[in-house]
Each structure stands twice: as structure tokens, then as C-alpha cells.
Amino acid sequence: MPNLSQIKRQRMPDFPETLRKEHTDDESVRAFTEIGNHIRDMKYDLVWEEHEEAVDVKICTHIPVLLEKILKRK
């Protein structure tokens, strides 16, 4: 059984085609074609959480940062 994200991804490529039929001027057709191509080329997506996890907070202050020390040659 497909999940909600899968269903949306399956319907998404059809949406620019629907808009293209409603808006027939050249600029709109080009824009909807570009959007449709971009949607078809997408291979992944990101899900943004609404909160930070404890590890994300600690990363800001507890990760050592290595700096390059340039030695002067004589």
C-alpha cells in the first residue's frame, strides 16, 4: 500500500500538464515544462523536523574543530 508521500509524488508530474492546458501563452508553457522536467528528475526529498534533537544541540558546542597551522620555513 503506497504511503501519502508516494501518492503525492505519483500525482505531481501531472499537475504542470493540467496548468499547461489552462495557460497557453508561451511564457507559461515554458515555465510549466521546466517545472515538470524538474519534478521528473527529482530522485529524493527531505523531511524537516519541527524540533531539534539533543545531538543537534550538542554538535554546536561540543565538536572539536581542527585548524591548519602553517609552518614558516627558514
JORASUL-V362768 format. One record per residue. PSI is psi as a letter, one per 20 degrees, with the letter a starting at -180 (* if undefined). BURIAL is b if it has 9 or more other ideal C-beta (glycine too) atoms within 8 Angstrom, else e. D_LAST is the distance of its C-alpha to the last C-alpha in whole Angstrom. Layout:
BEGIN
PSI:BURIAL:D_LAST / PSI:BURIAL:D_LAST
END
This chain:
BEGIN
p:e:70 / q:e:68 / r:e:66 / g:e:66 / g:e:63 / g:e:64 / g:b:67 / g:e:65 / h:e:63 / h:e:66 / h:e:67 / g:e:64 / h:b:64 / h:e:68 / g:e:67 / h:b:66 / g:b:69 / g:e:71 / h:b:69 / h:b:69 / h:e:73 / h:e:74 / o:e:71 / j:e:72 / q:e:70 / g:e:67 / g:e:64 / g:b:65 / g:b:66 / g:e:62 / g:e:61 / h:b:63 / g:b:62 / g:e:58 / g:b:59 / g:b:61 / g:e:58 / g:e:56 / g:b:58 / h:e:59 / i:e:55 / p:e:54 / i:e:53 / r:e:53 / r:e:53 / q:e:52 / o:e:54 / p:e:52 / q:e:53 / i:e:55 / r:e:53 / q:e:50 / q:e:49 / h:e:48 / h:e:45 / h:e:44 / g:e:44 / h:e:42 / h:e:39 / h:e:39 / i:e:37 / j:e:37 / p:e:34 / q:e:31 / p:e:28 / p:e:25 / q:e:22 / p:e:19 / o:e:16 / p:e:13 / p:e:10 / p:e:7 / q:e:4 / *:e:0
END
